[in-house]
Amino acid sequence: MGLLAITNISWMLSQESFNVMFYNVLNFPLEDAVPNRIQYLDFILDEYNPDIFMVCELNNESGANDILNSIRNNVSPDFEMASFVLNTSDDNIGDQNDLQNQLYYNSSKFILENQSVVTTIFRDFNHYQLKLNTVNQDNNPIIIDFIVCHLKASDGTENEAYRLEMTEDLTAYLDSFPPESLVVLGGDLNLYTYSEDAFQELTDTSNNIVFIDPANQIGSWHNNSNFIDVFTQSTRTQTGMGGTTGGFDDRFDFILCSDNMATNTDLYYVAGSYQVFGNNGNSDCYNNAIVDFECSGTDFSFEIRNALHNFSDHLPVTIQIETTETLLGIPENTIQSNFEIVGTNIVQNSITISFVDQSNFIKKLEIYNALGQRVKTLDKATSKYYTTDVSSLADGVYYIRPEYTQVEPLKFVKTH
């Protein structure tokens, strides 16, 4: 049993996690009904700390740069964005060529290898090929393809046909990919049900690249409160803010993964990590505004939901992906001595951690069990001491380490 624990702790220390977010930013920055709207995005980014940030409904390059500055100021100065490009699709439907897609990435963790455009009848798919910045990238390069999109909106058979035609263009483009490619699709798909042809096209098992719903929430989403935990629109019932009103009743925004990301060992989707940021999964939230009491819960505070409500009529979608490779851009053993357990390391209900050097940029701590499985993530407190409840953990040995580091973890024993 001891050998198993040692083996898995060694594996744990080489594990790196990445936060991925897709967000419809609601005609940014031209939609100005809410003054100084960027302040709310600042708050959202600071709360989630993405490593990859995909957006749609971006109007212009000025807005793209505003978002880049926001994410550099609130997450990491290492962030870069892909080259800004205008929509190239021949749009004869709605004349909405002012809606662009974009991707932002932490350049200490990812390297942008290439980007390209897939034209359709309405709006582009934008393809961004990134490589993990690992110590072993020359011998074992890990490539991940991110695709960002915004399908035709509204219900009705004509709009469904447009969405299908757009996804067929993407499928044809993906036919040239190596079948083992790791692909993440983030987009406002404007889908009302899984049975719609566009969704069936994306998930068709005969395709070269087969997408899966990592949330595993397949069904008729529209106006169906059984799927409230994956609803993304509308955050609002109040008029005069821009965007759509009507309250929480649709799943329009998605992150889909190629099916091999459930089994790949180099880079993989973290099971159970799919989450709509700001959605507490409260069934009473149905048809309400995200700021209403009926949408409260334990995961997302009113302050977070208020920022989301004021910034966009959509909620962001998030997942985590992981690799067992070691990142080149993450220094090892730089903060090993800067946090410690206060008192005994044999605990029952809570554990207190002391941060020796408050100047260090540690945003999160992670708790792992003896099998190397992450069981809890902790936001670092702003004070020197941080206390967290561990009463729900099973008895056994656990390890605490800062997120994204390879330092020796702190060990504690949970007991009754």
C-alpha positions as CSV (number, residue, x, y, z in Angstrom):
1,M,0.0,0.0,0.0
2,G,2.9,2.4,0.8
3,L,4.5,1.7,-2.6
4,L,1.2,2.6,-4.3
5,A,1.0,5.9,-2.5
6,I,4.6,6.8,-3.3
7,T,4.1,6.0,-7.0
8,N,0.9,8.1,-7.2
9,I,2.4,11.1,-5.3
10,S,5.3,11.1,-7.9
11,W,2.6,11.2,-10.6
12,M,0.7,13.9,-8.8
13,L,3.7,16.2,-8.7
14,S,4.0,16.1,-12.5
15,Q,0.4,16.9,-13.1
16,E,-0.5,20.3,-14.6
17,S,-4.1,21.7,-14.8
18,F,-5.4,24.4,-17.2
19,N,-8.6,26.4,-16.8
20,V,-10.5,26.9,-20.1
21,M,-13.3,29.4,-20.5
22,F,-15.6,30.3,-23.4
23,Y,-17.7,33.5,-23.2
24,N,-20.1,35.4,-25.4
25,V,-19.0,38.9,-24.6
26,L,-22.2,40.6,-26.0
27,N,-21.1,43.0,-28.8
28,F,-18.0,44.1,-27.0
29,P,-17.2,47.0,-26.9
30,L,-19.9,48.7,-29.0
31,E,-22.8,47.7,-26.7
32,D,-22.5,50.5,-24.1
33,A,-25.9,50.5,-22.3
34,V,-24.0,49.4,-19.2
35,P,-21.3,52.1,-18.4
36,N,-17.7,51.0,-18.1
37,R,-18.7,47.4,-18.8
38,I,-15.1,46.2,-18.8
39,Q,-14.9,46.5,-15.0
40,Y,-17.2,43.5,-14.6
41,L,-15.1,41.4,-16.9
42,D,-12.1,42.4,-14.8
43,F,-13.9,40.9,-11.8
44,I,-14.9,37.7,-13.7
45,L,-11.4,37.0,-15.0
46,D,-9.9,37.6,-11.6
47,E,-12.3,35.1,-10.0
48,Y,-11.9,32.3,-12.6
49,N,-8.2,32.7,-13.7
50,P,-8.4,31.1,-17.1
51,D,-5.4,29.8,-19.0
52,I,-7.3,29.8,-22.2
53,F,-10.0,32.4,-22.8
54,M,-12.2,32.0,-26.0
55,V,-14.7,34.7,-26.9
56,C,-17.3,35.5,-29.5
57,E,-19.3,38.7,-30.3
58,L,-16.1,40.8,-30.2
59,N,-16.6,43.8,-32.4
60,N,-13.2,45.2,-33.2
61,E,-9.5,45.1,-32.5
62,S,-9.7,47.9,-30.0
63,G,-12.1,45.7,-27.9
64,A,-9.8,42.8,-28.4
65,N,-6.9,44.8,-26.9
66,D,-9.1,46.0,-24.0
67,I,-9.8,42.3,-23.1
68,L,-6.1,41.5,-23.4
69,N,-5.2,44.3,-21.0
70,S,-7.9,43.1,-18.6
71,I,-6.7,39.5,-18.5
72,R,-3.1,40.6,-18.2
73,N,-4.0,42.9,-15.2
74,N,-6.2,40.4,-13.5
75,V,-4.8,37.0,-14.3
76,S,-1.3,37.0,-15.6
77,P,1.0,39.4,-17.5
78,D,2.1,36.4,-19.6
79,F,-1.2,36.4,-21.6
80,E,-1.1,37.0,-25.4
81,M,-3.9,36.9,-27.9
82,A,-4.0,35.4,-31.4
83,S,-3.9,37.8,-34.3
84,F,-7.2,39.7,-34.6
85,V,-9.0,38.9,-37.8
86,L,-12.3,40.2,-39.1
87,N,-15.1,37.8,-40.2
88,T,-14.4,36.6,-43.7
89,S,-17.6,34.7,-44.4
90,D,-19.9,36.0,-47.1
91,D,-22.9,37.0,-45.0
92,N,-26.0,37.6,-47.0
93,I,-28.3,36.7,-44.1
94,G,-28.1,39.3,-41.3
95,D,-25.2,41.6,-42.2
96,Q,-23.5,41.0,-38.9
97,N,-19.9,41.0,-39.9
98,D,-19.1,43.0,-36.8
99,L,-19.1,39.9,-34.6
100,Q,-15.7,38.3,-34.4
101,N,-14.1,35.4,-32.5
102,Q,-10.9,35.5,-30.5
103,L,-8.6,33.4,-28.3
104,Y,-6.3,34.5,-25.5
105,Y,-3.7,32.2,-23.9
106,N,-1.1,32.1,-21.2
107,S,2.1,32.2,-23.1
108,S,4.1,30.7,-20.3
109,K,2.0,27.5,-20.7
110,F,1.0,27.5,-24.4
111,I,2.7,28.4,-27.7
112,L,0.6,29.6,-30.6
113,E,1.7,27.5,-33.6
114,N,-0.8,28.5,-36.2
115,Q,-4.2,30.0,-36.8
116,S,-6.7,29.8,-39.7
117,V,-10.2,30.6,-40.7
118,V,-13.0,28.3,-41.8
119,T,-15.6,30.3,-43.8
120,T,-19.2,29.4,-43.9
121,I,-22.5,30.9,-45.2
122,F,-22.8,33.1,-42.1
123,R,-19.8,33.5,-39.7
124,D,-16.3,32.1,-39.5
125,F,-15.0,29.3,-37.4
126,N,-11.6,30.4,-36.1
127,H,-9.0,27.7,-35.6
128,Y,-6.1,28.2,-33.2
129,Q,-3.4,25.5,-32.9
130,L,-1.5,25.6,-29.6
131,K,1.4,23.6,-28.3
132,L,2.1,23.0,-24.6
133,N,5.2,24.7,-23.4
134,T,6.7,21.6,-21.8
135,V,10.3,20.6,-21.0
136,N,9.9,17.7,-23.4
137,Q,8.2,19.5,-26.3
138,D,11.0,18.7,-28.8
139,N,10.7,14.9,-28.2
140,N,7.0,14.8,-27.3
141,P,5.2,17.8,-28.6
142,I,1.6,18.0,-27.3
143,I,-0.7,19.9,-29.7
144,I,-4.2,21.0,-29.0
145,D,-6.6,22.6,-31.5
146,F,-9.0,25.2,-30.2
147,I,-12.0,26.2,-32.4
148,V,-14.2,29.2,-31.6
149,C,-17.5,29.8,-33.3
150,H,-20.9,31.5,-33.2
151,L,-23.7,29.7,-35.1
152,K,-26.7,31.3,-36.6
153,A,-29.2,32.4,-33.9
154,S,-33.0,31.9,-33.5
155,D,-35.4,29.0,-33.9
156,G,-37.2,27.8,-37.0
157,T,-36.4,25.4,-39.7
158,E,-34.5,28.0,-41.9
159,N,-32.1,28.9,-39.1
160,E,-31.6,25.2,-38.2
161,A,-30.6,24.6,-41.8
162,Y,-28.1,27.4,-41.6
163,R,-26.6,26.0,-38.4
164,L,-26.3,22.6,-40.1
165,E,-24.6,24.0,-43.1
166,M,-22.1,25.8,-41.0
167,T,-21.2,22.7,-39.0
168,E,-20.9,20.7,-42.2
169,D,-18.3,23.2,-43.3
170,L,-16.4,22.6,-40.1
171,T,-16.7,18.8,-40.4
172,A,-15.2,19.0,-43.9
173,Y,-12.3,21.1,-42.6
174,L,-11.7,18.7,-39.8
175,D,-11.5,15.8,-42.3
176,S,-7.9,16.9,-43.0
177,F,-6.8,16.6,-39.3
178,P,-4.9,13.6,-38.1
179,P,-7.6,11.4,-36.4
180,E,-5.8,11.5,-33.1
181,S,-6.0,15.3,-32.9
182,L,-7.0,16.8,-29.6
183,V,-9.7,19.3,-30.3
184,V,-11.7,21.7,-28.1
185,L,-14.7,23.6,-29.6
186,G,-16.0,26.6,-27.8
187,G,-19.0,28.4,-29.1
188,D,-22.4,30.0,-28.9
189,L,-24.1,27.2,-30.8
190,N,-27.7,28.6,-30.4
191,L,-29.0,25.0,-30.1
192,Y,-32.4,24.3,-28.6
193,T,-32.1,20.5,-28.5
194,Y,-29.6,17.7,-29.0
195,S,-31.8,16.3,-31.9
196,E,-31.1,19.3,-34.0
197,D,-29.1,18.4,-37.1
198,A,-26.2,20.7,-36.3
199,F,-25.6,19.0,-33.0
200,Q,-26.0,15.5,-34.6
201,E,-23.4,16.6,-37.2
202,L,-20.8,17.6,-34.6
203,T,-21.3,14.4,-32.6
204,D,-21.6,12.0,-35.6
205,T,-19.4,9.0,-34.8
206,S,-18.5,8.5,-38.5
207,N,-16.7,11.8,-38.6
208,N,-12.9,12.1,-38.6
209,I,-13.1,14.2,-35.4
210,V,-16.0,13.2,-33.2
211,F,-17.1,15.7,-30.5
212,I,-18.6,14.7,-27.2
213,D,-20.5,16.8,-24.6
214,P,-18.2,16.6,-21.6
215,A,-21.1,17.7,-19.4
216,N,-23.0,14.6,-20.5
217,Q,-26.2,16.6,-20.6
218,I,-27.9,15.4,-23.8
219,G,-31.5,16.3,-24.2
220,S,-34.0,19.0,-25.2
221,W,-32.6,21.9,-23.3
222,H,-34.9,24.8,-24.2
223,N,-37.3,25.7,-21.4
224,N,-36.5,22.5,-19.6
225,S,-35.5,23.1,-16.0
226,N,-34.1,19.5,-15.8
227,F,-31.1,21.0,-17.6
228,I,-30.8,24.2,-15.5
229,D,-27.2,23.4,-14.4
230,V,-26.0,23.9,-18.0
231,F,-28.2,26.9,-18.9
232,T,-26.2,29.9,-20.1
233,Q,-28.9,32.4,-21.3
234,S,-30.5,34.7,-20.4
235,T,-28.8,36.2,-17.4
236,R,-31.4,39.1,-17.4
237,T,-35.0,40.0,-17.1
238,Q,-34.4,43.7,-17.0
239,T,-34.6,45.6,-20.3
240,G,-32.3,48.5,-21.4
241,M,-29.0,46.6,-20.8
242,G,-28.5,45.3,-24.3
243,G,-28.8,41.7,-25.4
244,T,-31.7,39.3,-24.7
245,T,-34.0,39.3,-21.7
246,G,-36.5,36.7,-20.6
247,G,-34.5,35.0,-17.8
248,F,-32.7,31.7,-17.5
249,D,-34.1,29.1,-19.9
250,D,-31.6,28.1,-22.6
251,R,-28.4,26.2,-23.1
252,F,-26.8,28.1,-26.0
253,D,-23.1,28.1,-25.0
254,F,-20.9,25.0,-25.1
255,I,-17.5,23.6,-24.8
256,L,-17.2,20.3,-26.7
257,C,-14.2,18.0,-26.8
258,S,-13.0,15.5,-29.3
259,D,-13.8,12.0,-27.9
260,N,-10.2,11.0,-27.5
261,M,-9.8,13.7,-24.8
262,A,-11.7,11.4,-22.4
263,T,-8.9,8.7,-22.8
264,N,-5.7,10.4,-23.9
265,T,-2.9,10.2,-21.4
266,D,-0.8,13.2,-22.5
267,L,-3.6,15.8,-22.4
268,Y,-7.1,15.1,-21.3
269,Y,-10.4,16.5,-20.1
270,V,-10.8,16.4,-16.3
271,A,-13.9,14.4,-15.6
272,G,-16.6,16.4,-13.9
273,S,-14.9,19.8,-14.5
274,Y,-17.5,21.1,-16.9
275,Q,-19.3,24.1,-15.3
276,V,-21.3,27.1,-16.3
277,F,-19.6,29.9,-14.4
278,G,-22.1,31.7,-12.3
279,N,-24.8,29.0,-12.5
280,N,-25.5,27.5,-9.0
281,G,-27.7,24.8,-10.5
282,N,-30.7,26.1,-8.6
283,S,-33.9,24.9,-10.2
284,D,-35.7,28.0,-8.8
285,C,-33.5,30.1,-11.1
286,Y,-35.6,29.0,-14.1
287,N,-36.9,32.1,-16.0
288,N,-35.3,34.4,-13.4
289,A,-32.3,36.9,-13.7
290,I,-29.0,35.5,-12.5
291,V,-28.9,38.1,-9.7
292,D,-32.2,37.1,-8.2
293,F,-32.3,35.3,-4.9
294,E,-33.8,32.3,-6.7
295,C,-30.4,31.9,-8.4
296,S,-28.3,31.9,-5.3
297,G,-26.3,28.9,-4.1
298,T,-23.0,27.8,-2.6
299,D,-20.8,27.9,-5.7
300,F,-21.2,31.5,-6.9
301,S,-21.8,34.5,-4.7
302,F,-24.1,37.5,-5.5
303,E,-21.0,39.6,-6.3
304,I,-19.9,37.1,-9.1
305,R,-23.4,36.8,-10.4
306,N,-23.9,40.6,-10.4
307,A,-20.7,41.1,-12.5
308,L,-21.9,38.4,-15.0
309,H,-25.4,40.0,-15.1
310,N,-23.9,43.4,-15.9
311,F,-21.4,42.3,-18.5
312,S,-23.3,40.0,-20.8
313,D,-26.7,38.2,-21.3
314,H,-24.8,34.9,-21.5
315,L,-22.8,33.0,-18.8
316,P,-19.3,31.6,-19.6
317,V,-18.7,27.9,-19.9
318,T,-15.6,26.4,-18.3
319,I,-13.7,23.1,-18.2
320,Q,-10.3,21.9,-17.0
321,I,-7.8,20.0,-19.0
322,E,-4.7,18.3,-17.6
323,T,-1.3,16.9,-18.6
324,T,1.2,14.7,-16.9
325,E,4.0,16.6,-18.7
326,T,6.1,19.2,-16.9
327,L,5.8,22.8,-18.1
328,L,8.9,24.7,-19.0
329,G,7.5,28.0,-18.0
330,I,6.6,27.0,-14.4
331,P,9.6,27.3,-12.2
332,E,10.2,24.5,-9.7
333,N,10.9,24.9,-6.0
334,T,10.5,28.7,-5.9
335,I,7.8,28.9,-3.2
336,Q,8.5,25.7,-1.2
337,S,9.2,27.4,2.1
338,N,6.6,30.2,1.8
339,F,3.6,28.3,3.3
340,E,3.3,25.9,6.2
341,I,0.7,24.1,8.3
342,V,0.0,25.9,11.6
343,G,0.2,23.5,14.6
344,T,-0.1,19.7,14.2
345,N,-0.5,18.1,10.9
346,I,-3.0,15.6,12.3
347,V,-6.4,17.3,12.0
348,Q,-10.1,16.5,12.4
349,N,-12.3,19.3,11.1
350,S,-10.1,22.1,9.8
351,I,-6.6,22.9,8.9
352,T,-4.8,26.3,9.1
353,I,-2.1,27.4,6.6
354,S,0.3,30.2,7.2
355,F,1.8,32.1,4.3
356,V,5.3,33.2,5.3
357,D,5.9,35.5,2.4
358,Q,2.8,37.4,1.3
359,S,4.5,38.9,-1.7
360,N,4.4,35.6,-3.5
361,F,1.8,35.2,-6.2
362,I,-0.1,32.1,-5.0
363,K,-3.7,32.3,-6.0
364,K,-4.9,28.8,-5.2
365,L,-3.9,25.8,-3.2
366,E,-4.9,22.2,-4.0
367,I,-5.5,19.2,-1.8
368,Y,-4.7,15.7,-3.1
369,N,-5.3,12.3,-1.5
370,A,-2.7,9.5,-1.4
371,L,-3.8,8.3,-4.8
372,G,-2.8,11.6,-6.4
373,Q,-6.5,12.7,-7.0
374,R,-7.3,16.3,-6.4
375,V,-10.1,16.5,-3.8
376,K,-10.3,20.2,-3.1
377,T,-9.2,23.6,-4.4
378,L,-8.7,26.5,-2.1
379,D,-8.6,30.2,-2.9
380,K,-5.7,31.8,-1.0
381,A,-6.8,34.3,1.6
382,T,-5.4,37.8,1.5
383,S,-4.2,37.6,5.1
384,K,-1.3,35.6,6.5
385,Y,-3.4,32.7,7.8
386,Y,-6.0,30.6,5.9
387,T,-8.3,28.1,7.5
388,T,-10.3,25.6,5.6
389,D,-12.9,23.0,6.5
390,V,-11.7,19.4,5.9
391,S,-14.4,17.6,7.9
392,S,-16.0,16.1,4.7
393,L,-12.7,14.3,3.7
394,A,-12.3,10.7,4.4
395,D,-9.7,9.7,7.0
396,G,-6.3,9.3,5.5
397,V,-3.2,11.0,4.3
398,Y,-3.5,14.2,2.2
399,Y,-1.1,16.6,0.5
400,I,-1.3,20.4,-0.1
401,R,0.5,22.3,-2.8
402,P,0.2,25.6,-4.7
403,E,-1.5,25.3,-8.1
404,Y,0.8,24.9,-11.1
405,T,4.0,24.2,-9.2
406,Q,6.2,21.2,-8.7
407,V,7.3,21.9,-5.1
408,E,7.3,19.4,-2.3
409,P,3.7,19.3,-0.9
410,L,2.7,19.7,2.7
411,K,1.4,16.5,4.3
412,F,-1.4,16.2,6.8
413,V,-3.4,13.3,8.2
414,K,-7.2,13.6,8.5
415,T,-8.7,11.6,11.4
416,H,-11.9,11.6,13.5
